[in-house]
């Protein structure tokens, strides 16, 4: 359905959005979107760094029945 919008369709949509919301509202909205993307990227990088820094504890995963035989 949306495969054939093209450049004229995108320009028409942009003009309609600009008329409906106004320049000030759109710029503040884009600023909030930018802040959200920045916070998301920071959260992803922080969690990745946390996972990399976390030491991997070696656990004994031998079944209990095999421990008794040895």
mmCIF file of the N, C-alpha and C atoms, coordinates in Angstrom:
data_MODEL
# 
_entry.id   MODEL 
# 
loop_
_atom_site.group_PDB 
_atom_site.id 
_atom_site.type_symbol 
_atom_site.label_atom_id 
_atom_site.label_alt_id 
_atom_site.label_comp_id 
_atom_site.label_asym_id 
_atom_site.label_entity_id 
_atom_site.label_seq_id 
_atom_site.pdbx_PDB_ins_code 
_atom_site.Cartn_x 
_atom_site.Cartn_y 
_atom_site.Cartn_z 
_atom_site.occupancy 
_atom_site.B_iso_or_equiv 
_atom_site.pdbx_formal_charge 
_atom_site.auth_seq_id 
_atom_site.auth_comp_id 
_atom_site.auth_asym_id 
_atom_site.auth_atom_id 
_atom_site.pdbx_PDB_model_num 
ATOM 1   N N  . UNK A 1 1  ? 0.811  -1.190  0.000  1.00 0.00 ? 1  UNK A N  1 
ATOM 2   C CA . UNK A 1 1  ? 0.000  0.000   0.000  1.00 0.00 ? 1  UNK A CA 1 
ATOM 3   C C  . UNK A 1 1  ? 0.860  1.262   0.000  1.00 0.00 ? 1  UNK A C  1 
ATOM 4   N N  . UNK A 1 2  ? 1.896  1.289   0.853  1.00 0.00 ? 2  UNK A N  1 
ATOM 5   C CA . UNK A 1 2  ? 2.746  2.477   0.945  1.00 0.00 ? 2  UNK A CA 1 
ATOM 6   C C  . UNK A 1 2  ? 4.000  2.356   0.093  1.00 0.00 ? 2  UNK A C  1 
ATOM 7   N N  . UNK A 1 3  ? 4.048  1.410   -0.808 1.00 0.00 ? 3  UNK A N  1 
ATOM 8   C CA . UNK A 1 3  ? 5.244  1.196   -1.608 1.00 0.00 ? 3  UNK A CA 1 
ATOM 9   C C  . UNK A 1 3  ? 5.456  2.279   -2.658 1.00 0.00 ? 3  UNK A C  1 
ATOM 10  N N  . UNK A 1 4  ? 4.416  2.962   -3.085 1.00 0.00 ? 4  UNK A N  1 
ATOM 11  C CA . UNK A 1 4  ? 4.556  3.913   -4.180 1.00 0.00 ? 4  UNK A CA 1 
ATOM 12  C C  . UNK A 1 4  ? 4.186  5.340   -3.775 1.00 0.00 ? 4  UNK A C  1 
ATOM 13  N N  . UNK A 1 5  ? 4.588  5.789   -2.587 1.00 0.00 ? 5  UNK A N  1 
ATOM 14  C CA . UNK A 1 5  ? 4.298  7.160   -2.164 1.00 0.00 ? 5  UNK A CA 1 
ATOM 15  C C  . UNK A 1 5  ? 5.122  8.137   -3.006 1.00 0.00 ? 5  UNK A C  1 
ATOM 16  N N  . UNK A 1 6  ? 6.413  7.959   -3.052 1.00 0.00 ? 6  UNK A N  1 
ATOM 17  C CA . UNK A 1 6  ? 7.272  8.821   -3.849 1.00 0.00 ? 6  UNK A CA 1 
ATOM 18  C C  . UNK A 1 6  ? 7.547  10.156  -3.187 1.00 0.00 ? 6  UNK A C  1 
ATOM 19  N N  . UNK A 1 7  ? 8.360  10.947  -3.850 1.00 0.00 ? 7  UNK A N  1 
ATOM 20  C CA . UNK A 1 7  ? 8.760  12.247  -3.328 1.00 0.00 ? 7  UNK A CA 1 
ATOM 21  C C  . UNK A 1 7  ? 7.590  13.239  -3.255 1.00 0.00 ? 7  UNK A C  1 
ATOM 22  N N  . UNK A 1 8  ? 6.735  13.338  -4.280 1.00 0.00 ? 8  UNK A N  1 
ATOM 23  C CA . UNK A 1 8  ? 5.606  14.286  -4.161 1.00 0.00 ? 8  UNK A CA 1 
ATOM 24  C C  . UNK A 1 8  ? 4.671  13.946  -3.001 1.00 0.00 ? 8  UNK A C  1 
ATOM 25  N N  . UNK A 1 9  ? 4.449  12.679  -2.757 1.00 0.00 ? 9  UNK A N  1 
ATOM 26  C CA . UNK A 1 9  ? 3.596  12.279  -1.642 1.00 0.00 ? 9  UNK A CA 1 
ATOM 27  C C  . UNK A 1 9  ? 4.207  12.625  -0.305 1.00 0.00 ? 9  UNK A C  1 
ATOM 28  N N  . UNK A 1 10 ? 5.519  12.401  -0.170 1.00 0.00 ? 10 UNK A N  1 
ATOM 29  C CA . UNK A 1 10 ? 6.199  12.750  1.075  1.00 0.00 ? 10 UNK A CA 1 
ATOM 30  C C  . UNK A 1 10 ? 6.183  14.254  1.314  1.00 0.00 ? 10 UNK A C  1 
ATOM 31  N N  . UNK A 1 11 ? 6.380  15.034  0.253  1.00 0.00 ? 11 UNK A N  1 
ATOM 32  C CA . UNK A 1 11 ? 6.324  16.487  0.401  1.00 0.00 ? 11 UNK A CA 1 
ATOM 33  C C  . UNK A 1 11 ? 4.931  16.951  0.802  1.00 0.00 ? 11 UNK A C  1 
ATOM 34  N N  . UNK A 1 12 ? 3.904  16.351  0.233  1.00 0.00 ? 12 UNK A N  1 
ATOM 35  C CA . UNK A 1 12 ? 2.534  16.700  0.599  1.00 0.00 ? 12 UNK A CA 1 
ATOM 36  C C  . UNK A 1 12 ? 2.251  16.382  2.061  1.00 0.00 ? 12 UNK A C  1 
ATOM 37  N N  . UNK A 1 13 ? 2.710  15.226  2.514  1.00 0.00 ? 13 UNK A N  1 
ATOM 38  C CA . UNK A 1 13 ? 2.534  14.842  3.926  1.00 0.00 ? 13 UNK A CA 1 
ATOM 39  C C  . UNK A 1 13 ? 3.274  15.821  4.830  1.00 0.00 ? 13 UNK A C  1 
ATOM 40  N N  . UNK A 1 14 ? 4.492  16.204  4.462  1.00 0.00 ? 14 UNK A N  1 
ATOM 41  C CA . UNK A 1 14 ? 5.273  17.144  5.264  1.00 0.00 ? 14 UNK A CA 1 
ATOM 42  C C  . UNK A 1 14 ? 4.570  18.498  5.359  1.00 0.00 ? 14 UNK A C  1 
ATOM 43  N N  . UNK A 1 15 ? 4.015  18.974  4.264  1.00 0.00 ? 15 UNK A N  1 
ATOM 44  C CA . UNK A 1 15 ? 3.316  20.264  4.270  1.00 0.00 ? 15 UNK A CA 1 
ATOM 45  C C  . UNK A 1 15 ? 2.070  20.189  5.145  1.00 0.00 ? 15 UNK A C  1 
ATOM 46  N N  . UNK A 1 16 ? 1.326  19.109  5.046  1.00 0.00 ? 16 UNK A N  1 
ATOM 47  C CA . UNK A 1 16 ? 0.111  18.956  5.854  1.00 0.00 ? 16 UNK A CA 1 
ATOM 48  C C  . UNK A 1 16 ? 0.457  18.922  7.336  1.00 0.00 ? 16 UNK A C  1 
ATOM 49  N N  . UNK A 1 17 ? 1.501  18.193  7.703  1.00 0.00 ? 17 UNK A N  1 
ATOM 50  C CA . UNK A 1 17 ? 1.922  18.124  9.108  1.00 0.00 ? 17 UNK A CA 1 
ATOM 51  C C  . UNK A 1 17 ? 2.377  19.494  9.582  1.00 0.00 ? 17 UNK A C  1 
ATOM 52  N N  . UNK A 1 18 ? 3.114  20.207  8.742  1.00 0.00 ? 18 UNK A N  1 
ATOM 53  C CA . UNK A 1 18 ? 3.572  21.544  9.108  1.00 0.00 ? 18 UNK A CA 1 
ATOM 54  C C  . UNK A 1 18 ? 2.406  22.501  9.316  1.00 0.00 ? 18 UNK A C  1 
ATOM 55  N N  . UNK A 1 19 ? 1.401  22.415  8.473  1.00 0.00 ? 19 UNK A N  1 
ATOM 56  C CA . UNK A 1 19 ? 0.235  23.288  8.613  1.00 0.00 ? 19 UNK A CA 1 
ATOM 57  C C  . UNK A 1 19 ? -0.561 22.933  9.870  1.00 0.00 ? 19 UNK A C  1 
ATOM 58  N N  . UNK A 1 20 ? -0.710 21.649  10.142 1.00 0.00 ? 20 UNK A N  1 
ATOM 59  C CA . UNK A 1 20 ? -1.512 21.230  11.294 1.00 0.00 ? 20 UNK A CA 1 
ATOM 60  C C  . UNK A 1 20 ? -0.843 21.570  12.630 1.00 0.00 ? 20 UNK A C  1 
ATOM 61  N N  . UNK A 1 21 ? 0.448  21.326  12.737 1.00 0.00 ? 21 UNK A N  1 
ATOM 62  C CA . UNK A 1 21 ? 1.112  21.453  14.033 1.00 0.00 ? 21 UNK A CA 1 
ATOM 63  C C  . UNK A 1 21 ? 1.906  22.741  14.189 1.00 0.00 ? 21 UNK A C  1 
ATOM 64  N N  . UNK A 1 22 ? 2.361  23.323  13.127 1.00 0.00 ? 22 UNK A N  1 
ATOM 65  C CA . UNK A 1 22 ? 3.158  24.541  13.229 1.00 0.00 ? 22 UNK A CA 1 
ATOM 66  C C  . UNK A 1 22 ? 4.633  24.229  13.416 1.00 0.00 ? 22 UNK A C  1 
ATOM 67  N N  . UNK A 1 23 ? 5.446  25.205  13.058 1.00 0.00 ? 23 UNK A N  1 
ATOM 68  C CA . UNK A 1 23 ? 6.893  25.007  13.074 1.00 0.00 ? 23 UNK A CA 1 
ATOM 69  C C  . UNK A 1 23 ? 7.423  24.822  14.489 1.00 0.00 ? 23 UNK A C  1 
ATOM 70  N N  . UNK A 1 24 ? 6.934  25.590  15.439 1.00 0.00 ? 24 UNK A N  1 
ATOM 71  C CA . UNK A 1 24 ? 7.434  25.517  16.816 1.00 0.00 ? 24 UNK A CA 1 
ATOM 72  C C  . UNK A 1 24 ? 7.145  24.176  17.469 1.00 0.00 ? 24 UNK A C  1 
ATOM 73  N N  . UNK A 1 25 ? 5.955  23.668  17.258 1.00 0.00 ? 25 UNK A N  1 
ATOM 74  C CA . UNK A 1 25 ? 5.583  22.386  17.869 1.00 0.00 ? 25 UNK A CA 1 
ATOM 75  C C  . UNK A 1 25 ? 6.396  21.244  17.273 1.00 0.00 ? 25 UNK A C  1 
ATOM 76  N N  . UNK A 1 26 ? 6.628  21.287  15.956 1.00 0.00 ? 26 UNK A N  1 
ATOM 77  C CA . UNK A 1 26 ? 7.393  20.226  15.308 1.00 0.00 ? 26 UNK A CA 1 
ATOM 78  C C  . UNK A 1 26 ? 8.843  20.260  15.770 1.00 0.00 ? 26 UNK A C  1 
ATOM 79  N N  . UNK A 1 27 ? 9.441  21.448  15.907 1.00 0.00 ? 27 UNK A N  1 
ATOM 80  C CA . UNK A 1 27 ? 10.836 21.523  16.346 1.00 0.00 ? 27 UNK A CA 1 
ATOM 81  C C  . UNK A 1 27 ? 10.985 21.041  17.787 1.00 0.00 ? 27 UNK A C  1 
ATOM 82  N N  . UNK A 1 28 ? 10.030 21.368  18.651 1.00 0.00 ? 28 UNK A N  1 
ATOM 83  C CA . UNK A 1 28 ? 10.116 20.882  20.032 1.00 0.00 ? 28 UNK A CA 1 
ATOM 84  C C  . UNK A 1 28 ? 9.901  19.363  20.085 1.00 0.00 ? 28 UNK A C  1 
ATOM 85  N N  . UNK A 1 29 ? 9.024  18.862  19.234 1.00 0.00 ? 29 UNK A N  1 
ATOM 86  C CA . UNK A 1 29 ? 8.797  17.425  19.177 1.00 0.00 ? 29 UNK A CA 1 
ATOM 87  C C  . UNK A 1 29 ? 10.050 16.686  18.703 1.00 0.00 ? 29 UNK A C  1 
ATOM 88  N N  . UNK A 1 30 ? 10.706 17.222  17.688 1.00 0.00 ? 30 UNK A N  1 
ATOM 89  C CA . UNK A 1 30 ? 11.931 16.593  17.180 1.00 0.00 ? 30 UNK A CA 1 
ATOM 90  C C  . UNK A 1 30 ? 13.050 16.659  18.225 1.00 0.00 ? 30 UNK A C  1 
ATOM 91  N N  . UNK A 1 31 ? 13.078 17.742  19.006 1.00 0.00 ? 31 UNK A N  1 
ATOM 92  C CA . UNK A 1 31 ? 14.051 17.835  20.098 1.00 0.00 ? 31 UNK A CA 1 
ATOM 93  C C  . UNK A 1 31 ? 13.826 16.748  21.131 1.00 0.00 ? 31 UNK A C  1 
ATOM 94  N N  . UNK A 1 32 ? 12.571 16.504  21.470 1.00 0.00 ? 32 UNK A N  1 
ATOM 95  C CA . UNK A 1 32 ? 12.248 15.444  22.434 1.00 0.00 ? 32 UNK A CA 1 
ATOM 96  C C  . UNK A 1 32 ? 12.578 14.068  21.870 1.00 0.00 ? 32 UNK A C  1 
ATOM 97  N N  . UNK A 1 33 ? 12.341 13.874  20.585 1.00 0.00 ? 33 UNK A N  1 
ATOM 98  C CA . UNK A 1 33 ? 12.690 12.593  19.952 1.00 0.00 ? 33 UNK A CA 1 
ATOM 99  C C  . UNK A 1 33 ? 14.201 12.398  20.001 1.00 0.00 ? 33 UNK A C  1 
ATOM 100 N N  . UNK A 1 34 ? 14.956 13.447  19.731 1.00 0.00 ? 34 UNK A N  1 
ATOM 101 C CA . UNK A 1 34 ? 16.414 13.362  19.796 1.00 0.00 ? 34 UNK A CA 1 
ATOM 102 C C  . UNK A 1 34 ? 16.911 13.021  21.192 1.00 0.00 ? 34 UNK A C  1 
ATOM 103 N N  . UNK A 1 35 ? 16.307 13.633  22.205 1.00 0.00 ? 35 UNK A N  1 
ATOM 104 C CA . UNK A 1 35 ? 16.679 13.331  23.591 1.00 0.00 ? 35 UNK A CA 1 
ATOM 105 C C  . UNK A 1 35 ? 16.349 11.878  23.933 1.00 0.00 ? 35 UNK A C  1 
ATOM 106 N N  . UNK A 1 36 ? 15.223 11.400  23.440 1.00 0.00 ? 36 UNK A N  1 
ATOM 107 C CA . UNK A 1 36 ? 14.842 10.007  23.694 1.00 0.00 ? 36 UNK A CA 1 
ATOM 108 C C  . UNK A 1 36 ? 15.795 9.028   23.041 1.00 0.00 ? 36 UNK A C  1 
ATOM 109 N N  . UNK A 1 37 ? 16.198 9.316   21.814 1.00 0.00 ? 37 UNK A N  1 
ATOM 110 C CA . UNK A 1 37 ? 17.157 8.441   21.118 1.00 0.00 ? 37 UNK A CA 1 
ATOM 111 C C  . UNK A 1 37 ? 18.492 8.441   21.843 1.00 0.00 ? 37 UNK A C  1 
ATOM 112 N N  . UNK A 1 38 ? 18.933 9.627   22.292 1.00 0.00 ? 38 UNK A N  1 
ATOM 113 C CA . UNK A 1 38 ? 20.198 9.718   23.025 1.00 0.00 ? 38 UNK A CA 1 
ATOM 114 C C  . UNK A 1 38 ? 20.129 8.922   24.325 1.00 0.00 ? 38 UNK A C  1 
ATOM 115 N N  . UNK A 1 39 ? 19.022 9.033   25.055 1.00 0.00 ? 39 UNK A N  1 
ATOM 116 C CA . UNK A 1 39 ? 18.876 8.286   26.310 1.00 0.00 ? 39 UNK A CA 1 
ATOM 117 C C  . UNK A 1 39 ? 18.825 6.787   26.047 1.00 0.00 ? 39 UNK A C  1 
ATOM 118 N N  . UNK A 1 40 ? 18.184 6.381   24.969 1.00 0.00 ? 40 UNK A N  1 
ATOM 119 C CA . UNK A 1 40 ? 18.122 4.960   24.632 1.00 0.00 ? 40 UNK A CA 1 
ATOM 120 C C  . UNK A 1 40 ? 19.507 4.418   24.311 1.00 0.00 ? 40 UNK A C  1 
ATOM 121 N N  . UNK A 1 41 ? 20.270 5.142   23.499 1.00 0.00 ? 41 UNK A N  1 
ATOM 122 C CA . UNK A 1 41 ? 21.625 4.702   23.145 1.00 0.00 ? 41 UNK A CA 1 
ATOM 123 C C  . UNK A 1 41 ? 22.510 4.634   24.384 1.00 0.00 ? 41 UNK A C  1 
ATOM 124 N N  . UNK A 1 42 ? 22.375 5.612   25.293 1.00 0.00 ? 42 UNK A N  1 
ATOM 125 C CA . UNK A 1 42 ? 23.170 5.612   26.519 1.00 0.00 ? 42 UNK A CA 1 
ATOM 126 C C  . UNK A 1 42 ? 22.812 4.410   27.387 1.00 0.00 ? 42 UNK A C  1 
ATOM 127 N N  . UNK A 1 43 ? 21.532 4.101   27.483 1.00 0.00 ? 43 UNK A N  1 
ATOM 128 C CA . UNK A 1 43 ? 21.107 2.939   28.264 1.00 0.00 ? 43 UNK A CA 1 
ATOM 129 C C  . UNK A 1 43 ? 21.617 1.640   27.684 1.00 0.00 ? 43 UNK A C  1 
ATOM 130 N N  . UNK A 1 44 ? 21.594 1.520   26.370 1.00 0.00 ? 44 UNK A N  1 
ATOM 131 C CA . UNK A 1 44 ? 22.091 0.304   25.725 1.00 0.00 ? 44 UNK A CA 1 
ATOM 132 C C  . UNK A 1 44 ? 23.590 0.169   25.950 1.00 0.00 ? 44 UNK A C  1 
ATOM 133 N N  . UNK A 1 45 ? 24.338 1.259   25.780 1.00 0.00 ? 45 UNK A N  1 
ATOM 134 C CA . UNK A 1 45 ? 25.791 1.172   25.962 1.00 0.00 ? 45 UNK A CA 1 
ATOM 135 C C  . UNK A 1 45 ? 26.149 0.906   27.420 1.00 0.00 ? 45 UNK A C  1 
ATOM 136 N N  . UNK A 1 46 ? 25.400 1.503   28.357 1.00 0.00 ? 46 UNK A N  1 
ATOM 137 C CA . UNK A 1 46 ? 25.665 1.252   29.780 1.00 0.00 ? 46 UNK A CA 1 
ATOM 138 C C  . UNK A 1 46 ? 25.400 -0.205  30.147 1.00 0.00 ? 46 UNK A C  1 
ATOM 139 N N  . UNK A 1 47 ? 24.310 -0.763  29.649 1.00 0.00 ? 47 UNK A N  1 
ATOM 140 C CA . UNK A 1 47 ? 24.005 -2.152  29.975 1.00 0.00 ? 47 UNK A CA 1 
ATOM 141 C C  . UNK A 1 47 ? 24.984 -3.105  29.310 1.00 0.00 ? 47 UNK A C  1 
ATOM 142 N N  . UNK A 1 48 ? 25.439 -2.779  28.105 1.00 0.00 ? 48 UNK A N  1 
ATOM 143 C CA . UNK A 1 48 ? 26.436 -3.614  27.433 1.00 0.00 ? 48 UNK A CA 1 
ATOM 144 C C  . UNK A 1 48 ? 27.745 -3.585  28.202 1.00 0.00 ? 48 UNK A C  1 
ATOM 145 N N  . UNK A 1 49 ? 28.154 -2.381  28.658 1.00 0.00 ? 49 UNK A N  1 
ATOM 146 C CA . UNK A 1 49 ? 29.393 -2.265  29.425 1.00 0.00 ? 49 UNK A CA 1 
ATOM 147 C C  . UNK A 1 49 ? 29.268 -3.009  30.749 1.00 0.00 ? 49 UNK A C  1 
ATOM 148 N N  . UNK A 1 50 ? 28.092 -2.936  31.369 1.00 0.00 ? 50 UNK A N  1 
ATOM 149 C CA . UNK A 1 50 ? 27.867 -3.631  32.636 1.00 0.00 ? 50 UNK A CA 1 
ATOM 150 C C  . UNK A 1 50 ? 27.973 -5.144  32.459 1.00 0.00 ? 50 UNK A C  1 
ATOM 151 N N  . UNK A 1 51 ? 27.432 -5.644  31.364 1.00 0.00 ? 51 UNK A N  1 
ATOM 152 C CA . UNK A 1 51 ? 27.516 -7.083  31.099 1.00 0.00 ? 51 UNK A CA 1 
ATOM 153 C C  . UNK A 1 51 ? 28.943 -7.516  30.801 1.00 0.00 ? 51 UNK A C  1 
ATOM 154 N N  . UNK A 1 52 ? 29.712 -6.666  30.119 1.00 0.00 ? 52 UNK A N  1 
ATOM 155 C CA . UNK A 1 52 ? 31.100 -7.008  29.804 1.00 0.00 ? 52 UNK A CA 1 
ATOM 156 C C  . UNK A 1 52 ? 31.970 -6.974  31.058 1.00 0.00 ? 52 UNK A C  1 
ATOM 157 N N  . UNK A 1 53 ? 31.696 -6.038  31.973 1.00 0.00 ? 53 UNK A N  1 
ATOM 158 C CA . UNK A 1 53 ? 32.500 -5.896  33.186 1.00 0.00 ? 53 UNK A CA 1 
ATOM 159 C C  . UNK A 1 53 ? 32.166 -6.945  34.237 1.00 0.00 ? 53 UNK A C  1 
ATOM 160 N N  . UNK A 1 54 ? 30.993 -7.528  34.164 1.00 0.00 ? 54 UNK A N  1 
ATOM 161 C CA . UNK A 1 54 ? 30.563 -8.492  35.168 1.00 0.00 ? 54 UNK A CA 1 
ATOM 162 C C  . UNK A 1 54 ? 31.387 -9.776  35.038 1.00 0.00 ? 54 UNK A C  1 
ATOM 163 N N  . UNK A 1 55 ? 32.028 -10.212 36.130 1.00 0.00 ? 55 UNK A N  1 
ATOM 164 C CA . UNK A 1 55 ? 32.821 -11.443 36.042 1.00 0.00 ? 55 UNK A CA 1 
ATOM 165 C C  . UNK A 1 55 ? 31.910 -12.663 35.870 1.00 0.00 ? 55 UNK A C  1 
ATOM 166 N N  . UNK A 1 56 ? 32.386 -13.576 35.069 1.00 0.00 ? 56 UNK A N  1 
ATOM 167 C CA . UNK A 1 56 ? 31.628 -14.802 34.831 1.00 0.00 ? 56 UNK A CA 1 
ATOM 168 C C  . UNK A 1 56 ? 32.050 -15.810 35.888 1.00 0.00 ? 56 UNK A C  1 
ATOM 169 N N  . UNK A 1 57 ? 31.121 -16.223 36.718 1.00 0.00 ? 57 UNK A N  1 
ATOM 170 C CA . UNK A 1 57 ? 31.418 -17.161 37.793 1.00 0.00 ? 57 UNK A CA 1 
ATOM 171 C C  . UNK A 1 57 ? 31.325 -18.585 37.253 1.00 0.00 ? 57 UNK A C  1 
ATOM 172 N N  . UNK A 1 58 ? 32.366 -19.367 37.513 1.00 0.00 ? 58 UNK A N  1 
ATOM 173 C CA . UNK A 1 58 ? 32.350 -20.769 37.095 1.00 0.00 ? 58 UNK A CA 1 
ATOM 174 C C  . UNK A 1 58 ? 31.538 -21.561 38.110 1.00 0.00 ? 58 UNK A C  1 
ATOM 175 N N  . UNK A 1 59 ? 30.583 -22.309 37.611 1.00 0.00 ? 59 UNK A N  1 
ATOM 176 C CA . UNK A 1 59 ? 29.737 -23.099 38.499 1.00 0.00 ? 59 UNK A CA 1 
ATOM 177 C C  . UNK A 1 59 ? 29.955 -24.574 38.194 1.00 0.00 ? 59 UNK A C  1 
ATOM 178 N N  . UNK A 1 60 ? 29.807 -25.385 39.219 1.00 0.00 ? 60 UNK A N  1 
ATOM 179 C CA . UNK A 1 60 ? 29.887 -26.830 39.048 1.00 0.00 ? 60 UNK A CA 1 
ATOM 180 C C  . UNK A 1 60 ? 28.518 -27.308 38.591 1.00 0.00 ? 60 UNK A C  1 
ATOM 181 N N  . UNK A 1 61 ? 28.460 -27.794 37.353 1.00 0.00 ? 61 UNK A N  1 
ATOM 182 C CA . UNK A 1 61 ? 27.186 -28.220 36.795 1.00 0.00 ? 61 UNK A CA 1 
ATOM 183 C C  . UNK A 1 61 ? 27.097 -29.739 36.680 1.00 0.00 ? 61 UNK A C  1 
ATOM 184 N N  . UNK A 1 62 ? 27.983 -30.419 37.381 1.00 0.00 ? 62 UNK A N  1 
ATOM 185 C CA . UNK A 1 62 ? 27.952 -31.872 37.369 1.00 0.00 ? 62 UNK A CA 1 
ATOM 186 C C  . UNK A 1 62 ? 26.719 -32.348 38.117 1.00 0.00 ? 62 UNK A C  1 
ATOM 187 N N  . UNK A 1 63 ? 25.959 -33.267 37.543 1.00 0.00 ? 63 UNK A N  1 
ATOM 188 C CA . UNK A 1 63 ? 24.765 -33.778 38.253 1.00 0.00 ? 63 UNK A CA 1 
ATOM 189 C C  . UNK A 1 63 ? 25.152 -34.392 39.596 1.00 0.00 ? 63 UNK A C  1 
ATOM 190 N N  . UNK A 1 64 ? 24.279 -34.328 40.571 1.00 0.00 ? 64 UNK A N  1 
ATOM 191 C CA . UNK A 1 64 ? 24.535 -34.783 41.919 1.00 0.00 ? 64 UNK A CA 1 
ATOM 192 C C  . UNK A 1 64 ? 24.838 -36.285 41.950 1.00 0.00 ? 64 UNK A C  1 
ATOM 193 N N  . UNK A 1 65 ? 24.202 -37.098 41.133 1.00 0.00 ? 65 UNK A N  1 
ATOM 194 C CA . UNK A 1 65 ? 24.418 -38.543 41.137 1.00 0.00 ? 65 UNK A CA 1 
ATOM 195 C C  . UNK A 1 65 ? 25.842 -38.885 40.736 1.00 0.00 ? 65 UNK A C  1 
ATOM 196 N N  . UNK A 1 66 ? 26.441 -38.146 39.809 1.00 0.00 ? 66 UNK A N  1 
ATOM 197 C CA . UNK A 1 66 ? 27.809 -38.402 39.379 1.00 0.00 ? 66 UNK A CA 1 
ATOM 198 C C  . UNK A 1 66 ? 28.814 -38.004 40.444 1.00 0.00 ? 66 UNK A C  1 
ATOM 199 N N  . UNK A 1 67 ? 28.519 -37.030 41.276 1.00 0.00 ? 67 UNK A N  1 
ATOM 200 C CA . UNK A 1 67 ? 29.422 -36.612 42.337 1.00 0.00 ? 67 UNK A CA 1 
ATOM 201 C C  . UNK A 1 67 ? 29.569 -37.719 43.397 1.00 0.00 ? 67 UNK A C  1 
ATOM 202 N N  . UNK A 1 68 ? 28.475 -38.435 43.664 1.00 0.00 ? 68 UNK A N  1 
ATOM 203 C CA . UNK A 1 68 ? 28.507 -39.474 44.690 1.00 0.00 ? 68 UNK A CA 1 
ATOM 204 C C  . UNK A 1 68 ? 29.368 -40.647 44.264 1.00 0.00 ? 68 UNK A C  1 
ATOM 205 N N  . UNK A 1 69 ? 29.451 -40.955 42.982 1.00 0.00 ? 69 UNK A N  1 
ATOM 206 C CA . UNK A 1 69 ? 30.214 -42.100 42.495 1.00 0.00 ? 69 UNK A CA 1 
ATOM 207 C C  . UNK A 1 69 ? 31.715 -41.862 42.576 1.00 0.00 ? 69 UNK A C  1 
ATOM 208 N N  . UNK A 1 70 ? 32.144 -40.624 42.497 1.00 0.00 ? 70 UNK A N  1 
ATOM 209 C CA . UNK A 1 70 ? 33.574 -40.309 42.463 1.00 0.00 ? 70 UNK A CA 1 
ATOM 210 C C  . UNK A 1 70 ? 34.159 -40.200 43.807 1.00 0.00 ? 70 UNK A C  1 
# 
